[in-house]
Amino acid sequence: MLNVGHFLESLTHYQAAGSEQPVMSVVIDSREVKENSLFVAFAGEQVDGHDFVLQAFADGACAALVERPIPGDHLTVDTRGTHFPEEITTPVCILVDDTLTALQTAAKAWRARFPTRIIGVTGSVGKTSTKELIHAVLSSRYRTLKSKGNQNNEIGLPLTLLNLRRHHQRAVLEMGMYTQGEISLLCELARPHIGVVTMIGPVHMERVGSMEAIVAAKQELVESLPPDGTAILNKDDALVMSMAAHTPARIFTYGLDSSADLWADNIHSMGLDGIRFTLHHDPYESMNLRVPLLGRHSVHTSLRAAAVGLVEGMSWDEIAAGLRDTAAQLRLVAVPGPNGSIIVDDTYNSSPDSAMAALNLLQDLSGRKIAVLGDMLELGIVEEASHRLVGRRAVDVADLLIAVGTRGRWIGEEALSIGMAAENVVIVESAEMAAAALRELITQGDVVLVKGSYGMRMDRIVAALGRGV
């Protein structure tokens, strides 16, 4: 039987000498097809990729990975058979039992061709910002690939691996999870040398069931490292540090604890101008830094990126250059709002820990402070307690609180219950209602924090206010 991995590997050999039709990209959305793309068709109840194969060919795709024959004037190679055509003409449909398995098999085989050192990043909070800053640091010396956006699952990570080229010396891959076993699969495909764990919190508690299960799932990254690899662990998080006993790799710790291998002190938030702090490594090595990242929690992000740089043999100057890269400021950004206000856009996602960090940043800023806080999803049995905890913190920080959503209501109710004036608490059901309320409330010099889980679409608030409508 034909080995589909070897077949797809040869088809996706971007730099094959003499190849007339190399695959230049691998896509799962037909709208992203370019000349010589491989289009992967996933079957689905609402949207079936097989319905878009012919359109993908018309738009320039040279091949499509499919689970059923597609009528049309093109070659079909059935990889489930025993015969392999001597010549492949394009466009071609590659027929497999399961397109996801075939994609992963191809990615695993493709990755195995390269000596590229892989850095895997996981944790409950801060994965994407950490991945971005690690990429910025490593790029000061090495040609470095990174996963796009939060392309961190069983589909996204293989797509990133298939973008590896021979010139890539390093690759930084975000690794997410929904259940146990998923990160193990991602590590089997990527074979990371370094594993970075950010922190552990109750994100995905609704699906996974317990904090112990979350730790076990995230721990799969450090369990998968080779003996000559490195696990970079958060010294300030006991749950992360519990992973040290479960990896064959050497341990490198970071945090605010001076017993860590890399630690920070003298931390000063400069509001929207970034943060200042001192990094320490070994008794006699230290560096004063000012970086364009918002919020004191960004010190931990900087520590993770610096730790990877040190493990990879980089100099302090190279590390500092990467940390100062303004392009690495990914999600938490300040944008102009109506009436001369500033909107702090932290709408990508939310959890109890990240909401607390965002409120800490708001506290450091000047002006009347407005906190717009929405539902934090997938917290399971701790969801009400977590929202109420955020509500208590909001009372200490915000002059005005707008609570959004059915769970966000608990934030507002808790603020009222501990004494926040009723005229300073607004409880609404949706992002649109919050935007409407804000247009009536924002005045000159206000600083508005907007934060909530992605499913709440709090980004619509920022978009509406940014348009000034």
C-alpha angles and dihedrals in degrees: 000000000000115000102235091198093058092044094051090042091058091044091052095044095130095186101036108151111245094004110152097193110029116171106250098188141006117221137176096193114071089211088067095054115129133174110307096007124155107227116207112207115208118193115233141167096234101024121023116193091207088072089064101048096099091047089050089054091049089053093053108275111150095199143014129204107220142171096209135033115274114212114234147088099296139098118268120200114197105207090189090071131075101246128080120196115244091223129034118209120194141271092046134173113218108208116209137161094244124012095203093053090046091050091051092046091052092047092050092050092045093050091051090063094067134066089212112144110236125212115198121200126197140154140116096272135021101024098132097043089047091050091050094049093045087053090051092051096045091046089065086076111003136055098247134191121203135188113258118249108321094332089152110130141082090288103034098048094054089050089054092048090053087060092063114122131189092255093059109106096176136019128195115206127186113218120201131178142201099179138008116285097035097098089046088057092048090050091049088057099040103033095208122207095197128037121198119194116194107189140309123242139152095279110138090014088135091063104029097043106217144027089247090058091048091052091048091051095048090043090066088083095061091039089059096053120109121245090256091050130094132238110206107204136185108247090196094060116071092196091055092046090053086070091068090084092055104059133077089209127093117266125239115181132201135183146096092295111102090220090068120102088241120023142165136218139157088063116181126175114214093190112231091358093070133246138299125209144145122248120210128195120172119345097291105033121089139145132195112221141185113192131181094238122121123234136019090265087069088074088075090049089052092048092054093050092045090049091056090048092052093047089051092053099253125154124244090250092055092047092048091050091055094046090053092053104123091201089070091068092101117164114002102072137154119230132178115267134191122296093019094302129142121231117205102208111208096147102128094095143322143220133163092267096045092045090054090049091051091050089050089056091048089054090057093055128091123239136043106325122225119184116199105189127178138186119309104214135210097026095129117193093000097054099102094043091048094051092047090050090055089048091056092051091047090059090060094049113028130071089196128024127199112188116198129199139007093295094034086062087074088060091056095041092052092050090052093046093058096047112277107149114259092232088060096054123075120182117195136167103228146026090249091056090048091052090050092050092048093053088062096044109040116102137177113303097012119147112212122197113199117191139154143122116297092249089065091062092220086164086080088068091056092045092050095047093043089058089051092230 
